[in-house]
């Protein structure tokens, strides 16, 4: 018999539920960008300029929201991110320039151009930009599941888009002729070309799709997370999304799991700050980036990337 006055410690369910809500919300933009990049890398194109598409999406989302509301902002953000990826694809795929150098140039240029455009629109010092944020869509019954219900089923539209995209992309990539052709382009573009697959067109469409998804992720940042736009607000999300693709083994379900892992790591910094952990706050800020480096270094286990990833086609000299 338990003694009176002694209580068995129980976990704070409300705190855990709040942490999960934050983790899922922070994982959504990573998942959106990473799912698009998964398609691109499966086609043999690694877009280091993904960060540029994210920041263009954030600015496009902000301007689109001012012009036509939150959902118009989502569309504008996706198109802005896709336009940045199209610039990358023209040079890296059509003109056969180095993918890493081209992507880096697109990212640096995008950060500069979006900052200049923002300053020209709102002034050098900026203004207190307030945007219409997207409401959360609470799914009846499902949102009332203890602990995980609010985290998974009381989110903005973009979260539900992720839920739909994961099985859809898995089916398209691994169960359709289109997916077989796209993966063939990423594994052996020479063999795919010999089989009649349009390698350049396939790679360009895959790269632009990745940009559209990254732009949507950027619009999520400005229209769901913050309700405003700030210069450089992408804060490395595009680079982390590339690490998410690697950690997720280039498979949609794995990418979602990896995005949730990184979202949880980012949410952890806020939770530790709330608990007054006796550690420097910058250490918590650095945690997602440390995990990104660990993923890219193969510390979480190595997996085989597509054979033709980042390789030019046609091969130089042929």
C-alpha positions in Angstrom: 0.0 0.0 0.0 1.4 3.4 -1.0 2.1 5.8 1.9 0.0 8.9 2.2 1.6 12.1 1.1 3.8 10.3 -1.5 3.0 10.9 -5.1 4.4 9.0 -8.1 5.8 11.6 -10.5 3.9 11.7 -13.8 4.9 13.3 -17.0 3.5 16.7 -17.8 1.1 15.7 -20.6 0.4 19.3 -21.5 4.1 20.2 -21.9 4.7 17.1 -24.0 1.7 17.9 -26.2 2.9 21.4 -26.6 6.4 20.2 -27.6 5.0 17.9 -30.2 2.9 20.7 -31.7 6.0 22.8 -32.0 8.1 19.9 -33.4 5.5 19.1 -36.1 5.1 22.8 -37.0 8.8 23.3 -37.4 9.2 20.1 -39.4 6.6 21.1 -42.0 8.8 23.5 -44.0 11.7 21.1 -43.9 9.5 18.2 -45.1 8.0 20.3 -47.9 11.5 21.4 -49.2 13.0 17.9 -48.7 10.2 16.1 -50.5 10.7 18.3 -53.5 14.5 17.8 -53.3 14.0 14.0 -53.1 12.5 14.1 -56.5 15.2 16.3 -57.8 18.0 14.1 -56.4 16.3 11.0 -57.7 16.7 12.5 -61.1 20.4 13.2 -60.5 20.2 16.9 -59.7 21.3 18.2 -56.3 20.1 21.8 -55.9 22.3 23.6 -53.4 20.3 26.7 -54.4 17.3 25.3 -52.5 18.0 27.9 -49.8 17.4 30.5 -52.5 14.1 29.1 -53.4 13.1 29.1 -49.7 13.9 32.8 -49.2 12.2 33.7 -52.5 9.1 31.7 -51.4 9.1 33.6 -48.1 9.2 37.0 -49.9 6.7 35.8 -52.6 4.4 34.6 -49.9 4.5 37.9 -48.1 3.9 40.0 -51.2 1.2 37.6 -52.4 -0.5 37.7 -49.0 -0.6 41.5 -49.1 -2.1 41.4 -52.5 -4.7 38.6 -52.2 -4.6 37.0 -48.8 -2.9 34.0 -47.2 -3.7 31.3 -49.7 -2.7 33.6 -52.6 0.5 34.1 -50.7 1.1 30.3 -50.7 0.7 30.2 -54.4 2.9 33.2 -55.0 5.6 31.7 -52.7 5.6 28.4 -54.6 5.9 30.2 -57.9 8.7 32.4 -56.7 10.6 29.4 -55.4 10.0 27.6 -58.7 11.3 30.6 -60.7 14.5 30.6 -58.7 14.9 26.8 -59.4 14.2 27.4 -63.1 17.2 29.8 -63.2 19.3 27.1 -61.5 18.0 24.4 -63.9 18.7 26.4 -67.0 22.4 26.7 -66.1 23.0 23.4 -64.3 20.9 21.1 -66.5 20.4 22.9 -69.8 23.9 24.5 -70.0 25.6 21.8 -68.1 27.4 24.0 -65.5 28.6 22.6 -62.2 25.6 21.9 -60.0 27.3 22.8 -56.7 28.8 26.1 -57.9 25.6 27.1 -59.7 23.4 26.3 -56.7 25.7 28.3 -54.4 25.5 31.2 -56.8 21.7 31.0 -56.9 21.6 31.0 -53.1 23.9 33.9 -52.6 22.2 35.9 -55.3 18.7 35.1 -53.9 19.6 36.3 -50.4 20.9 39.5 -51.9 18.1 40.2 -54.4 15.3 39.4 -51.9 16.9 41.8 -49.4 17.2 44.5 -52.0 13.6 44.0 -53.2 12.3 44.1 -49.6 14.2 47.3 -48.9 12.9 48.9 -52.1 9.4 48.0 -51.2 9.4 48.7 -47.5 12.4 51.0 -47.0 16.0 50.5 -45.8 15.0 50.2 -42.2 11.9 48.1 -43.0 8.5 48.4 -41.5 6.5 46.4 -39.0 5.1 44.1 -41.7 2.1 42.2 -40.5 0.7 39.4 -42.7 -2.5 37.4 -42.6 -1.5 34.1 -41.2 -3.0 30.8 -42.2 -5.5 29.4 -39.7 -5.1 25.9 -38.3 -7.5 23.3 -39.6 -8.7 21.2 -36.7 -9.9 17.7 -37.8 -12.8 16.5 -35.7 -12.2 13.5 -33.5 -8.6 13.0 -34.7 -7.4 16.3 -33.1 -8.8 15.1 -29.8 -6.5 12.0 -29.6 -4.5 12.5 -26.4 -1.0 14.0 -26.8 -0.5 13.4 -30.5 -3.9 14.6 -31.8 -3.2 18.4 -31.6 0.3 17.9 -33.0 -0.8 16.1 -36.1 -4.4 17.1 -36.7 -4.6 20.8 -35.6 -2.2 22.3 -38.1 -2.2 24.7 -41.1 -3.0 23.5 -44.6 0.6 23.0 -45.4 1.0 20.2 -42.8 -1.9 18.3 -44.4 -0.2 18.8 -47.8 2.8 17.0 -46.4 0.7 14.1 -45.2 -0.8 13.7 -48.7 2.5 14.2 -50.6 4.4 11.4 -48.7 2.3 8.5 -49.9 1.6 10.1 -53.3 5.3 10.6 -54.1 6.2 7.1 -52.8 3.6 5.7 -55.2 4.8 7.8 -58.1 8.5 7.1 -57.6 8.3 3.4 -57.0 5.0 2.2 -58.6 4.7 4.0 -61.9 6.5 4.1 -65.2 7.1 7.8 -64.7 9.0 7.1 -61.4 11.0 4.3 -63.0 12.1 6.7 -65.8 13.0 9.5 -63.4 15.0 7.1 -61.2 16.7 5.8 -64.3 17.8 9.3 -65.2 19.3 9.7 -61.7 21.1 6.3 -61.8 22.3 6.1 -65.4 21.4 9.0 -67.7 23.2 7.3 -70.6 21.0 4.1 -70.2 17.9 6.2 -69.8 18.7 8.2 -72.9 19.2 5.0 -74.8 15.8 3.8 -73.7 14.2 7.0 -75.0 13.8 8.9 -71.8 14.3 12.7 -72.3 17.1 13.2 -69.7 17.4 17.0 -69.8 13.7 17.6 -69.7 13.2 15.2 -66.9 15.9 16.7 -64.8 14.7 20.3 -65.4 11.1 19.4 -64.4 12.4 17.6 -61.3 14.5 20.6 -60.3 11.7 23.1 -60.8 9.4 20.9 -58.8 11.9 21.0 -56.0 11.9 24.8 -56.2 8.1 24.9 -56.1 8.1 22.8 -52.9 10.9 24.9 -51.4 9.0 28.1 -52.3 6.0 26.7 -50.5 8.2 26.0 -47.5 9.3 29.6 -47.5 5.8 30.8 -47.8 5.0 28.6 -44.7 7.7 30.5 -42.8 6.2 33.9 -43.5 2.5 33.0 -43.4 2.4 30.4 -40.6 5.4 30.7 -38.4 6.0 34.4 -38.2 3.3 36.4 -39.9 6.0 38.7 -41.3 9.0 38.7 -43.6 12.6 39.5 -42.6 15.8 39.4 -44.6 17.6 36.0 -44.5 14.7 34.5 -42.6 15.3 31.2 -44.4 18.1 30.7 -41.8 19.6 27.7 -43.5 16.3 25.7 -43.9 17.2 24.8 -47.5 20.6 23.3 -46.5 19.0 21.4 -43.6 16.4 20.1 -46.1 19.2 18.6 -48.2 20.5 16.9 -45.0 17.0 15.6 -44.4 17.0 14.0 -47.8 20.2 12.2 -47.1 19.1 11.1 -43.6 15.7 9.9 -45.1 17.5 7.7 -47.7 15.9 9.4 -50.6 12.5 7.9 -49.7 9.4 10.0 -48.9 8.5 8.2 -45.7 12.1 8.3 -44.5 12.3 12.0 -45.4 9.2 12.7 -43.3 10.7 10.9 -40.4 14.0 12.8 -40.7 12.1 16.1 -41.0 10.2 15.3 -37.8 13.5 14.5 -36.1 15.0 17.8 -37.1 11.8 19.6 -36.2 12.0 18.0 -32.8 15.7 19.1 -32.4 14.7 22.6 -33.2 11.7 22.6 -30.8 14.0 21.2 -28.2 16.0 24.5 -28.0 12.8 26.3 -27.1 11.8 23.7 -24.5 15.3 23.8 -22.9 15.1 27.5 -22.8 11.7 27.3 -21.1 13.2 24.9 -18.5 16.0 27.4 -17.8 18.7 24.9 -18.7 22.0 26.1 -17.4 23.6 26.1 -20.9 24.4 28.9 -23.4 21.4 29.5 -25.6 23.6 29.6 -28.8 24.3 25.9 -28.2 20.6 25.2 -28.7 20.5 27.3 -31.8 23.4 25.3 -33.3 21.8 21.9 -32.6 19.9 21.5 -35.9 23.0 22.5 -37.9 25.2 20.0 -36.0 22.7 17.3 -36.8 22.8 18.4 -40.4 26.6 18.0 -40.5 26.2 14.6 -38.8 23.7 13.4 -41.4 25.9 14.6 -44.3 28.9 12.9 -42.7 27.1 9.6 -42.5 27.1 9.4 -38.7 23.5 8.1 -38.8 24.5 5.3 -41.2 25.4 5.5 -44.8 23.2 4.8 -47.7 23.7 4.7 -51.5 22.9 7.9 -53.3 21.7 7.8 -56.9 24.7 6.9 -59.1 24.3 9.9 -61.4 23.8 12.5 -58.6 25.4 15.8 -59.5 27.1 14.4 -62.5 26.7 16.4 -65.8 24.9 15.0 -68.8 26.0 14.8 -71.5 29.3 14.0 -69.9 31.9 16.7 -70.7 34.2 15.6 -73.5 31.6 13.3 -75.1 
